[in-house]
Amino acid sequence: MKRTILLSIIGLLAITTHAQQGLQPTITAMRWGADYKLHVKLANDSDYVMDVRGLYHTGKNLFIDSTDNSTTYYPVTLDQEFIDYIKGKRLYEDEKVDSTSKTSNKTLWSALHANIGGGYIHFINCLIYSLESQNLRMNDPILRRPVTKWRPKPMTKSYKRTRKWTYYYPNTQQLAHKEYKLRNRENDLNDLHGVPQPFIDLFLSTSQREYERLVAARRVREVAQIDLVRLLLGAKYLGEDQIRHISSRVLIAIQKYNVNTMPSVIIFDDYNAAVALSLGMNGYKIEKIVYSDGEVVSGAELDGRTELIEALIKRVNEANERVFRKKLRIYYQKKR
Protein backbone atom coordinates (compact mmCIF):
# COMPACT_ATOMS: atom_id res chain seq x y z
CA MET A 1 0.00 0.00 0.00
CA LYS A 2 1.51 3.27 -1.10
CA ARG A 3 2.25 6.14 1.19
CA THR A 4 -0.74 8.14 2.32
CA ILE A 5 -0.15 11.77 3.17
CA LEU A 6 -2.27 12.81 6.12
CA LEU A 7 -2.20 16.25 7.70
CA SER A 8 -3.94 17.71 10.73
CA ILE A 9 -4.41 21.14 12.23
CA ILE A 10 -3.78 21.34 15.97
CA GLY A 11 -6.65 22.41 18.14
CA LEU A 12 -8.81 24.16 15.58
CA LEU A 13 -12.03 22.14 15.71
CA ALA A 14 -13.40 23.42 19.04
CA ILE A 15 -16.64 21.81 20.16
CA THR A 16 -18.96 23.67 22.55
CA THR A 17 -21.97 21.40 22.89
CA HIS A 18 -24.07 23.76 24.97
CA ALA A 19 -23.38 26.94 23.00
CA GLN A 20 -25.76 28.82 20.72
CA GLN A 21 -26.56 26.79 17.58
CA GLY A 22 -26.48 28.24 14.07
CA LEU A 23 -24.38 28.73 10.97
CA GLN A 24 -20.63 29.16 10.98
CA PRO A 25 -20.01 32.93 10.80
CA THR A 26 -17.78 34.24 8.04
CA ILE A 27 -14.43 35.92 8.66
CA THR A 28 -14.74 39.68 8.38
CA ALA A 29 -11.13 40.53 9.20
CA MET A 30 -7.82 38.72 9.69
CA ARG A 31 -4.44 40.34 10.35
CA TRP A 32 -0.96 39.50 11.56
CA GLY A 33 0.04 40.87 14.94
CA ALA A 34 3.20 40.91 17.01
CA ASP A 35 4.82 37.91 18.71
CA TYR A 36 3.53 35.28 16.29
CA LYS A 37 -0.11 36.22 16.83
CA LEU A 38 -2.88 36.08 14.25
CA HIS A 39 -6.02 38.13 14.94
CA VAL A 40 -9.32 36.91 13.46
CA LYS A 41 -12.69 38.69 13.67
CA LEU A 42 -15.93 36.91 12.71
CA ALA A 43 -19.22 38.28 11.43
CA ASN A 44 -20.83 37.62 14.83
CA ASP A 45 -18.34 40.11 16.36
CA SER A 46 -16.36 37.39 18.14
CA ASP A 47 -12.58 37.70 18.11
CA TYR A 48 -9.86 35.06 18.19
CA VAL A 49 -6.14 35.48 18.78
CA MET A 50 -4.17 32.48 17.49
CA ASP A 51 -0.55 31.69 18.25
CA VAL A 52 0.98 31.12 14.81
CA ARG A 53 3.53 28.70 16.28
CA GLY A 54 0.68 26.41 17.35
CA LEU A 55 -0.94 26.28 13.91
CA TYR A 56 -0.10 23.88 11.13
CA HIS A 57 2.75 25.06 8.89
CA THR A 58 3.11 23.88 5.32
CA GLY A 59 5.36 24.35 2.32
CA LYS A 60 4.46 24.64 -1.36
CA ASN A 61 5.74 21.16 -2.26
CA LEU A 62 4.31 19.31 0.74
CA PHE A 63 1.22 17.38 -0.20
CA ILE A 64 0.77 16.94 -3.95
CA ASP A 65 1.35 13.36 -5.09
CA SER A 66 0.99 12.67 -8.81
CA THR A 67 0.41 8.94 -8.24
CA ASP A 68 -3.28 9.44 -7.33
CA ASN A 69 -2.69 7.33 -4.22
CA SER A 70 -2.55 9.97 -1.51
CA THR A 71 -5.19 11.88 0.40
CA THR A 72 -4.68 15.26 2.02
CA TYR A 73 -6.75 15.73 5.14
CA TYR A 74 -7.52 19.04 6.88
CA PRO A 75 -10.07 18.95 9.75
CA VAL A 76 -11.60 22.29 8.80
CA THR A 77 -14.89 24.00 9.52
CA LEU A 78 -17.96 23.53 7.33
CA ASP A 79 -19.05 26.50 5.25
CA GLN A 80 -22.51 28.05 5.20
CA GLU A 81 -23.36 26.79 1.70
CA PHE A 82 -22.72 23.21 2.76
CA ILE A 83 -24.73 23.52 5.97
CA ASP A 84 -27.64 25.13 4.10
CA TYR A 85 -27.56 22.21 1.64
CA ILE A 86 -27.78 19.69 4.49
CA LYS A 87 -30.53 21.68 6.21
CA GLY A 88 -32.58 21.36 3.03
CA LYS A 89 -32.71 17.58 3.35
CA ARG A 90 -35.94 16.20 4.81
CA LEU A 91 -35.91 13.81 7.75
CA TYR A 92 -38.63 11.66 9.23
CA GLU A 93 -39.62 12.36 12.82
CA ASP A 94 -37.78 9.20 13.85
CA GLU A 95 -34.65 10.81 12.32
CA LYS A 96 -34.36 8.35 9.44
CA VAL A 97 -33.31 9.65 6.06
CA ASP A 98 -36.16 10.55 3.69
CA SER A 99 -37.06 7.37 1.82
CA THR A 100 -37.64 9.34 -1.40
CA SER A 101 -33.92 10.01 -1.65
CA LYS A 102 -31.72 7.75 -3.74
CA THR A 103 -29.51 6.82 -0.82
CA SER A 104 -27.61 3.55 -1.05
CA ASN A 105 -27.36 1.94 2.37
CA LYS A 106 -25.17 -0.93 1.22
CA THR A 107 -22.05 0.73 2.66
CA LEU A 108 -21.43 3.57 5.08
CA TRP A 109 -19.44 5.36 2.38
CA SER A 110 -22.21 5.27 -0.19
CA ALA A 111 -24.93 6.26 2.30
CA LEU A 112 -23.09 9.35 3.50
CA HIS A 113 -21.80 10.29 0.05
CA ALA A 114 -25.38 10.28 -1.28
CA ASN A 115 -26.41 12.67 1.49
CA ILE A 116 -23.44 14.98 2.01
CA GLY A 117 -21.75 14.83 -1.38
CA GLY A 118 -18.06 15.53 -1.69
CA GLY A 119 -15.34 12.94 -1.29
CA TYR A 120 -13.60 11.12 1.49
CA ILE A 121 -12.66 14.40 3.17
CA HIS A 122 -16.34 15.17 3.73
CA PHE A 123 -16.86 11.63 4.96
CA ILE A 124 -14.14 11.84 7.64
CA ASN A 125 -14.84 15.44 8.72
CA CYS A 126 -18.56 14.87 9.14
CA LEU A 127 -18.18 11.54 10.93
CA ILE A 128 -15.66 12.93 13.40
CA TYR A 129 -17.81 15.99 14.07
CA SER A 130 -20.90 13.87 14.72
CA LEU A 131 -18.88 11.81 17.22
CA GLU A 132 -17.27 14.84 18.90
CA SER A 133 -20.62 16.60 19.26
CA GLN A 134 -22.14 13.30 20.53
CA ASN A 135 -24.97 13.44 18.03
CA LEU A 136 -23.72 9.97 17.10
CA ARG A 137 -23.09 7.77 20.12
CA MET A 138 -21.25 4.50 19.85
CA ASN A 139 -23.51 2.88 22.45
CA ASP A 140 -26.74 3.68 20.58
CA PRO A 141 -29.00 0.59 20.94
CA ILE A 142 -29.34 0.10 17.19
CA LEU A 143 -25.57 -0.48 16.96
CA ARG A 144 -25.77 -3.35 19.45
CA ARG A 145 -25.87 -6.83 17.96
CA PRO A 146 -28.84 -9.02 18.93
CA VAL A 147 -28.12 -11.86 21.32
CA THR A 148 -28.57 -15.17 19.53
CA LYS A 149 -27.34 -18.77 19.67
CA TRP A 150 -27.55 -19.06 15.89
CA ARG A 151 -24.39 -20.15 14.10
CA PRO A 152 -23.85 -20.36 10.36
CA LYS A 153 -23.16 -23.76 8.84
CA PRO A 154 -20.55 -23.97 7.55
CA MET A 155 -18.80 -21.45 9.83
CA THR A 156 -18.01 -18.24 7.95
CA LYS A 157 -14.90 -16.11 8.26
CA SER A 158 -16.88 -13.01 9.23
CA TYR A 159 -18.71 -14.91 11.98
CA LYS A 160 -15.44 -16.15 13.44
CA ARG A 161 -14.06 -12.62 13.38
CA THR A 162 -17.07 -10.94 15.00
CA ARG A 163 -18.64 -13.60 17.25
CA LYS A 164 -17.27 -11.96 20.41
CA TRP A 165 -18.46 -8.50 19.44
CA THR A 166 -21.47 -7.15 21.34
CA TYR A 167 -21.79 -4.30 18.82
CA TYR A 168 -21.52 -4.14 15.03
CA TYR A 169 -18.00 -2.78 15.50
CA PRO A 170 -15.16 -3.90 17.82
CA ASN A 171 -16.32 -2.07 20.96
CA THR A 172 -13.28 -2.64 23.19
CA GLN A 173 -9.68 -1.75 22.54
CA GLN A 174 -8.66 -5.40 22.80
CA LEU A 175 -11.14 -6.44 20.09
CA ALA A 176 -10.38 -3.40 17.95
CA HIS A 177 -6.61 -3.88 18.14
CA LYS A 178 -7.02 -7.53 17.20
CA GLU A 179 -9.20 -6.62 14.20
CA TYR A 180 -6.72 -3.95 13.10
CA LYS A 181 -3.80 -6.40 13.24
CA LEU A 182 -5.71 -9.03 11.27
CA ARG A 183 -6.80 -6.50 8.62
CA ASN A 184 -3.28 -5.08 8.40
CA ARG A 185 -1.85 -8.57 7.92
CA GLU A 186 -4.37 -9.20 5.14
CA ASN A 187 -3.68 -5.79 3.53
CA ASP A 188 -7.36 -4.92 4.05
CA LEU A 189 -7.34 -1.48 5.67
CA ASN A 190 -9.14 0.35 2.85
CA ASP A 191 -11.84 1.46 5.29
CA LEU A 192 -9.21 3.51 7.13
CA HIS A 193 -7.85 5.16 4.00
CA GLY A 194 -7.88 8.91 4.56
CA VAL A 195 -8.09 8.72 8.36
CA PRO A 196 -5.40 11.03 9.80
CA GLN A 197 -2.38 9.05 11.00
CA PRO A 198 -2.43 10.75 14.45
CA PHE A 199 -5.95 9.28 14.96
CA ILE A 200 -4.67 5.79 14.16
CA ASP A 201 -1.56 6.26 16.32
CA LEU A 202 -3.73 7.34 19.27
CA PHE A 203 -6.01 4.35 18.74
CA LEU A 204 -3.08 1.91 18.66
CA SER A 205 -1.36 3.39 21.71
CA THR A 206 -4.47 3.49 23.94
CA SER A 207 -5.47 0.54 26.14
CA GLN A 208 -9.05 -0.13 27.19
CA ARG A 209 -8.34 1.22 30.67
CA GLU A 210 -6.83 4.41 29.21
CA TYR A 211 -9.81 4.74 26.86
CA GLU A 212 -12.19 4.52 29.82
CA ARG A 213 -10.20 7.22 31.58
CA LEU A 214 -10.54 9.48 28.55
CA VAL A 215 -14.31 8.89 28.57
CA ALA A 216 -14.53 9.63 32.31
CA ALA A 217 -12.50 12.83 31.87
CA ARG A 218 -14.78 13.91 29.00
CA ARG A 219 -11.87 14.12 26.56
CA VAL A 220 -14.38 14.09 23.72
CA ARG A 221 -11.90 14.85 20.95
CA GLU A 222 -9.55 11.96 21.76
CA VAL A 223 -12.48 9.60 22.38
CA ALA A 224 -14.03 10.58 19.04
CA GLN A 225 -10.78 9.92 17.19
CA ILE A 226 -10.51 6.43 18.68
CA ASP A 227 -14.20 5.73 18.10
CA LEU A 228 -13.86 6.76 14.46
CA VAL A 229 -11.19 4.10 13.91
CA ARG A 230 -13.29 1.48 15.74
CA LEU A 231 -16.37 2.35 13.73
CA LEU A 232 -14.56 2.13 10.40
CA LEU A 233 -12.98 -1.20 11.37
CA GLY A 234 -16.54 -2.48 11.73
CA ALA A 235 -17.90 -0.65 8.67
CA LYS A 236 -18.08 -3.71 6.42
CA TYR A 237 -20.05 -5.64 9.06
CA LEU A 238 -22.77 -2.98 9.43
CA GLY A 239 -26.32 -3.79 8.35
CA GLU A 240 -28.53 -1.39 6.40
CA ASP A 241 -30.41 -0.30 9.54
CA GLN A 242 -27.17 0.61 11.27
CA ILE A 243 -25.87 2.46 8.21
CA ARG A 244 -29.14 4.37 7.89
CA HIS A 245 -28.99 5.34 11.56
CA ILE A 246 -25.38 6.55 11.38
CA SER A 247 -26.11 8.53 8.22
CA SER A 248 -29.10 10.25 9.81
CA ARG A 249 -27.13 11.14 12.95
CA VAL A 250 -24.38 12.68 10.83
CA LEU A 251 -26.93 14.80 8.97
CA ILE A 252 -28.44 15.95 12.26
CA ALA A 253 -24.98 16.82 13.62
CA ILE A 254 -24.28 19.04 10.60
CA GLN A 255 -27.69 20.69 10.90
CA LYS A 256 -26.81 21.56 14.50
CA TYR A 257 -23.31 22.77 13.58
CA ASN A 258 -22.01 25.11 16.26
CA VAL A 259 -21.89 28.84 15.54
CA ASN A 260 -18.87 29.25 17.83
CA THR A 261 -16.58 26.85 16.00
CA MET A 262 -13.22 28.49 15.43
CA PRO A 263 -11.96 29.07 11.88
CA SER A 264 -9.23 26.75 10.62
CA VAL A 265 -6.03 28.48 9.56
CA ILE A 266 -2.90 27.09 7.90
CA ILE A 267 0.38 28.96 7.66
CA PHE A 268 2.04 28.77 4.24
CA ASP A 269 5.61 29.56 5.22
CA ASP A 270 6.90 29.70 1.64
CA TYR A 271 4.45 32.50 0.86
CA ASN A 272 4.42 34.25 4.28
CA ALA A 273 0.68 33.66 4.25
CA ALA A 274 -2.04 32.69 6.71
CA VAL A 275 -4.91 30.94 4.89
CA ALA A 276 -8.32 30.32 6.46
CA LEU A 277 -10.00 27.26 4.94
CA SER A 278 -13.48 25.77 5.10
CA LEU A 279 -15.03 22.65 3.60
CA GLY A 280 -17.67 23.36 0.96
CA MET A 281 -19.62 21.34 -1.59
CA ASN A 282 -16.63 21.04 -3.92
CA GLY A 283 -13.91 20.46 -1.33
CA TYR A 284 -11.61 22.89 0.44
CA LYS A 285 -12.48 26.54 0.03
CA ILE A 286 -10.30 29.56 0.80
CA GLU A 287 -12.09 32.02 3.07
CA LYS A 288 -9.31 34.54 3.63
CA ILE A 289 -5.60 35.06 2.93
CA VAL A 290 -3.36 37.54 4.75
CA TYR A 291 0.38 38.05 4.31
CA SER A 292 2.81 38.81 7.12
CA ASP A 293 4.84 41.03 4.77
CA GLY A 294 1.82 42.46 2.97
CA GLU A 295 2.70 46.06 3.86
CA VAL A 296 6.19 45.93 2.34
CA VAL A 297 5.62 43.78 -0.78
CA SER A 298 4.10 45.05 -4.02
CA GLY A 299 0.51 44.26 -4.93
CA ALA A 300 1.63 42.36 -8.02
CA GLU A 301 3.81 40.07 -5.89
CA LEU A 302 0.92 39.37 -3.49
CA ASP A 303 -1.44 38.70 -6.40
CA GLY A 304 1.04 36.16 -7.74
CA ARG A 305 1.25 34.39 -4.38
CA THR A 306 -2.53 34.33 -4.11
CA GLU A 307 -2.81 32.66 -7.51
CA LEU A 308 -0.24 30.03 -6.49
CA ILE A 309 -2.09 29.25 -3.23
CA GLU A 310 -5.44 29.06 -5.04
CA ALA A 311 -3.93 26.71 -7.62
CA LEU A 312 -2.45 24.55 -4.87
CA ILE A 313 -5.80 24.16 -3.07
CA LYS A 314 -7.46 23.40 -6.41
CA ARG A 315 -4.94 20.62 -7.04
CA VAL A 316 -5.55 19.21 -3.56
CA ASN A 317 -9.30 19.07 -4.25
CA GLU A 318 -8.78 17.42 -7.62
CA ALA A 319 -6.35 14.85 -6.19
CA ASN A 320 -8.67 14.05 -3.28
CA GLU A 321 -11.59 13.53 -5.66
CA ARG A 322 -9.56 11.15 -7.84
CA VAL A 323 -8.42 9.18 -4.81
CA PHE A 324 -11.96 8.97 -3.45
CA ARG A 325 -13.44 7.69 -6.70
CA LYS A 326 -10.63 5.17 -7.17
CA LYS A 327 -10.90 3.80 -3.64
CA LEU A 328 -14.69 3.68 -3.80
CA ARG A 329 -14.53 1.74 -7.05
CA ILE A 330 -12.07 -0.76 -5.56
CA TYR A 331 -14.24 -1.08 -2.45
CA TYR A 332 -17.38 -1.92 -4.45
CA GLN A 333 -15.49 -4.42 -6.59
CA LYS A 334 -14.47 -6.24 -3.42
CA LYS A 335 -18.06 -6.20 -2.13
CA ARG A 336 -19.37 -8.11 -5.20
C-alpha positions as CSV (number, residue, x, y, z in Angstrom):
1,M,0.0,0.0,0.0
2,K,1.5,3.3,-1.1
3,R,2.2,6.1,1.2
4,T,-0.7,8.1,2.3
5,I,-0.2,11.8,3.2
6,L,-2.3,12.8,6.1
7,L,-2.2,16.3,7.7
8,S,-3.9,17.7,10.7
9,I,-4.4,21.1,12.2
10,I,-3.8,21.3,16.0
11,G,-6.6,22.4,18.1
12,L,-8.8,24.2,15.6
13,L,-12.0,22.1,15.7
14,A,-13.4,23.4,19.0
15,I,-16.6,21.8,20.2
16,T,-19.0,23.7,22.6
17,T,-22.0,21.4,22.9
18,H,-24.1,23.8,25.0
19,A,-23.4,26.9,23.0
20,Q,-25.8,28.8,20.7
21,Q,-26.6,26.8,17.6
22,G,-26.5,28.2,14.1
23,L,-24.4,28.7,11.0
24,Q,-20.6,29.2,11.0
25,P,-20.0,32.9,10.8
26,T,-17.8,34.2,8.0
27,I,-14.4,35.9,8.7
28,T,-14.7,39.7,8.4
29,A,-11.1,40.5,9.2
30,M,-7.8,38.7,9.7
31,R,-4.4,40.3,10.4
32,W,-1.0,39.5,11.6
33,G,0.0,40.9,14.9
34,A,3.2,40.9,17.0
35,D,4.8,37.9,18.7
36,Y,3.5,35.3,16.3
37,K,-0.1,36.2,16.8
38,L,-2.9,36.1,14.2
39,H,-6.0,38.1,14.9
40,V,-9.3,36.9,13.5
41,K,-12.7,38.7,13.7
42,L,-15.9,36.9,12.7
43,A,-19.2,38.3,11.4
44,N,-20.8,37.6,14.8
45,D,-18.3,40.1,16.4
46,S,-16.4,37.4,18.1
47,D,-12.6,37.7,18.1
48,Y,-9.9,35.1,18.2
49,V,-6.1,35.5,18.8
50,M,-4.2,32.5,17.5
51,D,-0.6,31.7,18.2
52,V,1.0,31.1,14.8
53,R,3.5,28.7,16.3
54,G,0.7,26.4,17.3
55,L,-0.9,26.3,13.9
56,Y,-0.1,23.9,11.1
57,H,2.7,25.1,8.9
58,T,3.1,23.9,5.3
59,G,5.4,24.3,2.3
60,K,4.5,24.6,-1.4
61,N,5.7,21.2,-2.3
62,L,4.3,19.3,0.7
63,F,1.2,17.4,-0.2
64,I,0.8,16.9,-3.9
65,D,1.3,13.4,-5.1
66,S,1.0,12.7,-8.8
67,T,0.4,8.9,-8.2
68,D,-3.3,9.4,-7.3
69,N,-2.7,7.3,-4.2
70,S,-2.5,10.0,-1.5
71,T,-5.2,11.9,0.4
72,T,-4.7,15.3,2.0
73,Y,-6.8,15.7,5.1
74,Y,-7.5,19.0,6.9
75,P,-10.1,19.0,9.8
76,V,-11.6,22.3,8.8
77,T,-14.9,24.0,9.5
78,L,-18.0,23.5,7.3
79,D,-19.0,26.5,5.3
80,Q,-22.5,28.0,5.2
81,E,-23.4,26.8,1.7
82,F,-22.7,23.2,2.8
83,I,-24.7,23.5,6.0
84,D,-27.6,25.1,4.1
85,Y,-27.6,22.2,1.6
86,I,-27.8,19.7,4.5
87,K,-30.5,21.7,6.2
88,G,-32.6,21.4,3.0
89,K,-32.7,17.6,3.3
90,R,-35.9,16.2,4.8
91,L,-35.9,13.8,7.7
92,Y,-38.6,11.7,9.2
93,E,-39.6,12.4,12.8
94,D,-37.8,9.2,13.8
95,E,-34.7,10.8,12.3
96,K,-34.4,8.4,9.4
97,V,-33.3,9.7,6.1
98,D,-36.2,10.5,3.7
99,S,-37.1,7.4,1.8
100,T,-37.6,9.3,-1.4
101,S,-33.9,10.0,-1.6
102,K,-31.7,7.8,-3.7
103,T,-29.5,6.8,-0.8
104,S,-27.6,3.6,-1.1
105,N,-27.4,1.9,2.4
106,K,-25.2,-0.9,1.2
107,T,-22.1,0.7,2.7
108,L,-21.4,3.6,5.1
109,W,-19.4,5.4,2.4
110,S,-22.2,5.3,-0.2
111,A,-24.9,6.3,2.3
112,L,-23.1,9.4,3.5
113,H,-21.8,10.3,0.1
114,A,-25.4,10.3,-1.3
115,N,-26.4,12.7,1.5
116,I,-23.4,15.0,2.0
117,G,-21.8,14.8,-1.4
118,G,-18.1,15.5,-1.7
119,G,-15.3,12.9,-1.3
120,Y,-13.6,11.1,1.5
121,I,-12.7,14.4,3.2
122,H,-16.3,15.2,3.7
123,F,-16.9,11.6,5.0
124,I,-14.1,11.8,7.6
125,N,-14.8,15.4,8.7
126,C,-18.6,14.9,9.1
127,L,-18.2,11.5,10.9
128,I,-15.7,12.9,13.4
129,Y,-17.8,16.0,14.1
130,S,-20.9,13.9,14.7
131,L,-18.9,11.8,17.2
132,E,-17.3,14.8,18.9
133,S,-20.6,16.6,19.3
134,Q,-22.1,13.3,20.5
135,N,-25.0,13.4,18.0
136,L,-23.7,10.0,17.1
137,R,-23.1,7.8,20.1
138,M,-21.3,4.5,19.9
139,N,-23.5,2.9,22.5
140,D,-26.7,3.7,20.6
141,P,-29.0,0.6,20.9
142,I,-29.3,0.1,17.2
143,L,-25.6,-0.5,17.0
144,R,-25.8,-3.3,19.5
145,R,-25.9,-6.8,18.0
146,P,-28.8,-9.0,18.9
147,V,-28.1,-11.9,21.3
148,T,-28.6,-15.2,19.5
149,K,-27.3,-18.8,19.7
150,W,-27.5,-19.1,15.9
151,R,-24.4,-20.1,14.1
152,P,-23.9,-20.4,10.4
153,K,-23.2,-23.8,8.8
154,P,-20.5,-24.0,7.6
155,M,-18.8,-21.5,9.8
156,T,-18.0,-18.2,7.9
157,K,-14.9,-16.1,8.3
158,S,-16.9,-13.0,9.2
159,Y,-18.7,-14.9,12.0
160,K,-15.4,-16.1,13.4
161,R,-14.1,-12.6,13.4
162,T,-17.1,-10.9,15.0
163,R,-18.6,-13.6,17.2
164,K,-17.3,-12.0,20.4
165,W,-18.5,-8.5,19.4
166,T,-21.5,-7.2,21.3
167,Y,-21.8,-4.3,18.8
168,Y,-21.5,-4.1,15.0
169,Y,-18.0,-2.8,15.5
170,P,-15.2,-3.9,17.8
171,N,-16.3,-2.1,21.0
172,T,-13.3,-2.6,23.2
173,Q,-9.7,-1.7,22.5
174,Q,-8.7,-5.4,22.8
175,L,-11.1,-6.4,20.1
176,A,-10.4,-3.4,17.9
177,H,-6.6,-3.9,18.1
178,K,-7.0,-7.5,17.2
179,E,-9.2,-6.6,14.2
180,Y,-6.7,-3.9,13.1
181,K,-3.8,-6.4,13.2
182,L,-5.7,-9.0,11.3
183,R,-6.8,-6.5,8.6
184,N,-3.3,-5.1,8.4
185,R,-1.8,-8.6,7.9
186,E,-4.4,-9.2,5.1
187,N,-3.7,-5.8,3.5
188,D,-7.4,-4.9,4.0
189,L,-7.3,-1.5,5.7
190,N,-9.1,0.3,2.8
191,D,-11.8,1.5,5.3
192,L,-9.2,3.5,7.1
193,H,-7.8,5.2,4.0
194,G,-7.9,8.9,4.6
195,V,-8.1,8.7,8.4
196,P,-5.4,11.0,9.8
197,Q,-2.4,9.0,11.0
198,P,-2.4,10.7,14.5
199,F,-5.9,9.3,15.0
200,I,-4.7,5.8,14.2
201,D,-1.6,6.3,16.3
202,L,-3.7,7.3,19.3
203,F,-6.0,4.3,18.7
204,L,-3.1,1.9,18.7
205,S,-1.4,3.4,21.7
206,T,-4.5,3.5,23.9
207,S,-5.5,0.5,26.1
208,Q,-9.0,-0.1,27.2
209,R,-8.3,1.2,30.7
210,E,-6.8,4.4,29.2
211,Y,-9.8,4.7,26.9
212,E,-12.2,4.5,29.8
213,R,-10.2,7.2,31.6
214,L,-10.5,9.5,28.5
215,V,-14.3,8.9,28.6
216,A,-14.5,9.6,32.3
217,A,-12.5,12.8,31.9
218,R,-14.8,13.9,29.0
219,R,-11.9,14.1,26.6
220,V,-14.4,14.1,23.7
221,R,-11.9,14.9,20.9
222,E,-9.6,12.0,21.8
223,V,-12.5,9.6,22.4
224,A,-14.0,10.6,19.0
225,Q,-10.8,9.9,17.2
226,I,-10.5,6.4,18.7
227,D,-14.2,5.7,18.1
228,L,-13.9,6.8,14.5
229,V,-11.2,4.1,13.9
230,R,-13.3,1.5,15.7
231,L,-16.4,2.3,13.7
232,L,-14.6,2.1,10.4
233,L,-13.0,-1.2,11.4
234,G,-16.5,-2.5,11.7
235,A,-17.9,-0.6,8.7
236,K,-18.1,-3.7,6.4
237,Y,-20.0,-5.6,9.1
238,L,-22.8,-3.0,9.4
239,G,-26.3,-3.8,8.3
240,E,-28.5,-1.4,6.4
241,D,-30.4,-0.3,9.5
242,Q,-27.2,0.6,11.3
243,I,-25.9,2.5,8.2
244,R,-29.1,4.4,7.9
245,H,-29.0,5.3,11.6
246,I,-25.4,6.6,11.4
247,S,-26.1,8.5,8.2
248,S,-29.1,10.3,9.8
249,R,-27.1,11.1,13.0
250,V,-24.4,12.7,10.8
251,L,-26.9,14.8,9.0
252,I,-28.4,16.0,12.3
253,A,-25.0,16.8,13.6
254,I,-24.3,19.0,10.6
255,Q,-27.7,20.7,10.9
256,K,-26.8,21.6,14.5
257,Y,-23.3,22.8,13.6
258,N,-22.0,25.1,16.3
259,V,-21.9,28.8,15.5
260,N,-18.9,29.2,17.8
261,T,-16.6,26.9,16.0
262,M,-13.2,28.5,15.4
263,P,-12.0,29.1,11.9
264,S,-9.2,26.8,10.6
265,V,-6.0,28.5,9.6
266,I,-2.9,27.1,7.9
267,I,0.4,29.0,7.7
268,F,2.0,28.8,4.2
269,D,5.6,29.6,5.2
270,D,6.9,29.7,1.6
271,Y,4.4,32.5,0.9
272,N,4.4,34.2,4.3
273,A,0.7,33.7,4.2
274,A,-2.0,32.7,6.7
275,V,-4.9,30.9,4.9
276,A,-8.3,30.3,6.5
277,L,-10.0,27.3,4.9
278,S,-13.5,25.8,5.1
279,L,-15.0,22.7,3.6
280,G,-17.7,23.4,1.0
281,M,-19.6,21.3,-1.6
282,N,-16.6,21.0,-3.9
283,G,-13.9,20.5,-1.3
284,Y,-11.6,22.9,0.4
285,K,-12.5,26.5,0.0
286,I,-10.3,29.6,0.8
287,E,-12.1,32.0,3.1
288,K,-9.3,34.5,3.6
289,I,-5.6,35.1,2.9
290,V,-3.4,37.5,4.7
291,Y,0.4,38.0,4.3
292,S,2.8,38.8,7.1
293,D,4.8,41.0,4.8
294,G,1.8,42.5,3.0
295,E,2.7,46.1,3.9
296,V,6.2,45.9,2.3
297,V,5.6,43.8,-0.8
298,S,4.1,45.1,-4.0
299,G,0.5,44.3,-4.9
300,A,1.6,42.4,-8.0
301,E,3.8,40.1,-5.9
302,L,0.9,39.4,-3.5
303,D,-1.4,38.7,-6.4
304,G,1.0,36.2,-7.7
305,R,1.3,34.4,-4.4
306,T,-2.5,34.3,-4.1
307,E,-2.8,32.7,-7.5
308,L,-0.2,30.0,-6.5
309,I,-2.1,29.2,-3.2
310,E,-5.4,29.1,-5.0
311,A,-3.9,26.7,-7.6
312,L,-2.5,24.5,-4.9
313,I,-5.8,24.2,-3.1
314,K,-7.5,23.4,-6.4
315,R,-4.9,20.6,-7.0
316,V,-5.6,19.2,-3.6
317,N,-9.3,19.1,-4.2
318,E,-8.8,17.4,-7.6
319,A,-6.3,14.8,-6.2
320,N,-8.7,14.1,-3.3
321,E,-11.6,13.5,-5.7
322,R,-9.6,11.1,-7.8
323,V,-8.4,9.2,-4.8
324,F,-12.0,9.0,-3.5
325,R,-13.4,7.7,-6.7
326,K,-10.6,5.2,-7.2
327,K,-10.9,3.8,-3.6
328,L,-14.7,3.7,-3.8
329,R,-14.5,1.7,-7.1
330,I,-12.1,-0.8,-5.6
331,Y,-14.2,-1.1,-2.5
332,Y,-17.4,-1.9,-4.4
333,Q,-15.5,-4.4,-6.6
334,K,-14.5,-6.2,-3.4
335,K,-18.1,-6.2,-2.1
336,R,-19.4,-8.1,-5.2
